[in-house]
């Protein structure tokens, strides 16, 4: 007889940790919600939530802060996946907030900063006490500072110097009225882990993540696909290039990368050798300053 091997692989360990975090939030906090945009990280997080409570339904709603500048393919995928799982979708609309005069659009076209008050209003309106986010520590210096349970005060603000210790995977979910917790089940995952998990589980993804010939323009060293939100400026040349998206934020400020990866396995091979994070390589809205992400997080950004 052979001795059974009970050791877990890297992906199995990460999966078990994330499922533990999700179940812990459901047990500790009164009204959680999962932030789901249709991007790869939130897709994996939603799949982990499904596994955490199967065969029962996911016991909390999902929410998308819709900037009005999203890729149509991603919104289509979002709605399809939510319908498949039978979960409630809450949409916090930035265009509606602009129309009501709650927020004012910035001249640079980015709606990242004005997402924050829209998110905080939705949290207050629905009484959410915990928000699952798909952030990973390898994405950005500010996100590397985050705990798994990230405490937010009654104004939704984050103080990186006032976070709770998390020894031996023990999480403190105690909050007072008006306070909330941001929870990051994928904190210890990397971009490569996410793609390997997608491959292992056969998880569906939006087609933008795979390479194909697209019309693009080059701006500040990055390639932007021409679409309804990105039009050629004076002096810009439109050309065709095989590109894919490593992350899918707002269509007007998210760049693509040159790629020949038309399958998930080929994407994994590319990600395994890259040395730049997906946000650094593709997000024009993070080029404001080195502390752009941290500044937004202090204001309440997820």
Secondary structure as UniProt FT lines:
FT   HELIX           10..28
FT   STRAND          32..35
FT   HELIX           40..53
FT   TURN            54..55
FT   STRAND          61..66
FT   HELIX           72..85
FT   STRAND          89..93
FT   HELIX           94..99
FT   TURN            100..101
FT   TURN            107..108
FT   HELIX           112..126
FT   STRAND          130..132
FT   TURN            137..138
FT   HELIX           141..144
FT   STRAND          149..152
FT   TURN            154..155
FT   TURN            160..161
FT   HELIX           167..169
FT   TURN            177..178
FT   STRAND          180..183
FT   TURN            185..188
FT   HELIX           191..201
FT   HELIX           207..209
FT   STRAND          212..219
FT   TURN            220..221
FT   STRAND          222..225
FT   TURN            234..235
FT   STRAND          239..244
FT   TURN            251..253
FT   STRAND          256..258
FT   HELIX           264..273
FT   HELIX           278..282
FT   HELIX           284..286
FT   TURN            290..291
FT   HELIX           292..299
//
